[in-house]
Amino acid sequence: MTHSPTPDTLERWASGTRIAPLPTREGLAPPAISFEFFPPKTPALEAQLWTCIERLATLRPNFVSVTYGAGGSTQERTHATVLRIVQETDLTPAAHLTCVGATREAVDDVARRYWEAGVRHIVALRGDAPNGENYVPHPGGYAFAADLVTGLKKVADFEITVAAYPETHPQAASPEADLDNLKRKLDAGATRAISQVFFDNAIFLRFLDRALAAGIKAPIVPGIMPVTNFTQAEKFCAACGTSVPKWMAGMFEGLDDDVETRRMVSAAVAAEQVRLLQANGIDEFHFYTLNRPDLTYAIARILGVKPQPKAA
């Protein structure tokens, strides 16, 4: 599979054409997909999560990841959710691990527990400090994600995914420094990166161009977030440094009290974004589901991803 721009794509970029036109449906194969869930806080939300997992499992994703709250606040719920996925489904789980607020020994212990339970894939992140505080490395912990990747590789031969920031991490000194940090994470042993959410495909494609020029050859998988509540999405994007195109604001204008239309617009916007990226040589996508199965399922079906029987 191709996760970076194809030679045709690079040639088109060199000629000044950044984005290929939307292709005909017959010209696209269904993409590879993966999903992200967050651990439940209440029994009712746990039931909602498992409805989501059961619904999306039929699409046979490459893997599913389970997030880790700021400051490690959901560590036990994340662990319990991942173990339940291992025990009760045939999905491949990826557990999030962060550097925040823990010693190296504590993080290593969590990693060993995952390995002993059969979890072979970790999403390694620096993580955010709780309550919006500035990040300060734990004096006895892993300082940054590249250090965490190095440590995890010493614990066991995990497959490791890291984060990439097409519009630069808000705390990075510069875009170049941020790209250097991504390369350090991959050189430390990570096998792929998943991007922070973005809505302007040209930004992502230029980021891939810069990554290739920097010698990064590992797959960088686009992170796709279907938007249903535009106001909340704007706040989230402002916090993580993601720009929101004006055309997108116009798509949701006047729909605050029209939930069903918002959902239809969301599905159309996300599906078109993925199809344009496919036309530019990308064929794997990671969906931030927000534990809402129906919308993500509908988008996947629009893209030609159909339910498959369970593996034997």
Secondary structure as UniProt FT lines:
FT   HELIX           7..14
FT   TURN            15..16
FT   HELIX           25..27
FT   STRAND          32..37
FT   HELIX           43..57
FT   TURN            58..59
FT   STRAND          64..66
FT   HELIX           70..72
FT   TURN            73..74
FT   HELIX           75..88
FT   STRAND          93..98
FT   TURN            100..101
FT   HELIX           104..116
FT   TURN            117..118
FT   STRAND          121..125
FT   HELIX           130..132
FT   TURN            139..140
FT   HELIX           145..155
FT   STRAND          159..164
FT   TURN            166..167
FT   TURN            170..171
FT   HELIX           175..187
FT   TURN            188..189
FT   STRAND          192..195
FT   HELIX           201..213
FT   TURN            214..215
FT   STRAND          220..221
FT   STRAND          223..224
FT   HELIX           230..240
FT   HELIX           246..252
FT   TURN            253..254
FT   TURN            256..257
FT   HELIX           259..279
FT   TURN            280..281
FT   STRAND          284..288
FT   TURN            290..291
FT   HELIX           293..302
FT   TURN            303..304
//
